Each structure stands twice: as C-alpha cells, then as structure tokens.
Amino acid sequence: MSYTVALVVDSKYSSRLRMLADRVHVWVVESRENTTATEAYWASAAAGSGSSIESGITKFTPSGETAEDWCVDVIDSLDLHHNGYSHEPGYTALEVYGVAPSARIAAVYSEYGFTEFQETESGFVARKQAVME
C-alpha cells in the first residue's frame, strides 16, 4: 500500500489547492494567495467535507529566499508527520510543486530515504523504496 503527500512551494498555487488536497495531504508555503485558498478549504472541511492525515492542507512558513530553500527546510517537519512512526503506512512518495529537483534537494531528501526523483511539468515526484514486511 502506498501513501503520497504533496509539498507546494509555489507561492501562487492557490486555486489548485482544493483539488490536490482532496486527493492527498498537502503542505503548502504561506503566501497571500495560498493562505486565502487554504482558509477557504479549511472552512469547507469544518462544514463537513472532511480533512485527515491522508487529505487536507498544512501551511508552513517559508524559511530562506527560494523555493529550493523552502523545499529543503520543510522536509524534516513534513517527514516527522508522515513517516512510518507517525502514520501506517508511512509515506513513500512526495509530489513537489513549484521547484525542479536539484542536486541539493536530492542530497537532503536522500537522508529521508528518497532514492528516485522524477521531474514533472510542475516540479517533481520523489519516491522511497517500499518496505517489505
């Protein structure tokens, strides 16, 4: 069984958040546009559309100057909330929106078990080896 989480470091992702958050749990960088969309999503979730560790939105405050910095800075907190110690099963894929996979990102993410990086039109997908039991 696989479990995917999304990381959005595009500060203007806003209107696309709802569709993504209905499919997977999203960590999104705070910005005026993203905060407006996030708060609208939370209001609808409170009204009954639901939110869980498998779907919904978590905002994070950007640290650093670039989307690459934000991507590197947030992985520790994201991993803490979605790894195998916090969720069964732990996440095995991370969809990243707003930045291409750089050597720096790959080096940091490899410390969290990511071994495969596939570039996409809007970012990349990082994958971990599935743990066989």
Buried (B, 14 or more C-beta within 10 A) or exposed (E): EEBBBBBBBBBEBBEBBBEBBBEBBBBBBBBEBBBEBBEBBBEEBEEEBEBEBBBBBBBBEBEEEEBBBBBBBBBEEBBEBBBBEEBEEBBBBBBBBBBBBBEEBBEBBEEBBBEEBEEEEBBBBBBBEEEEE
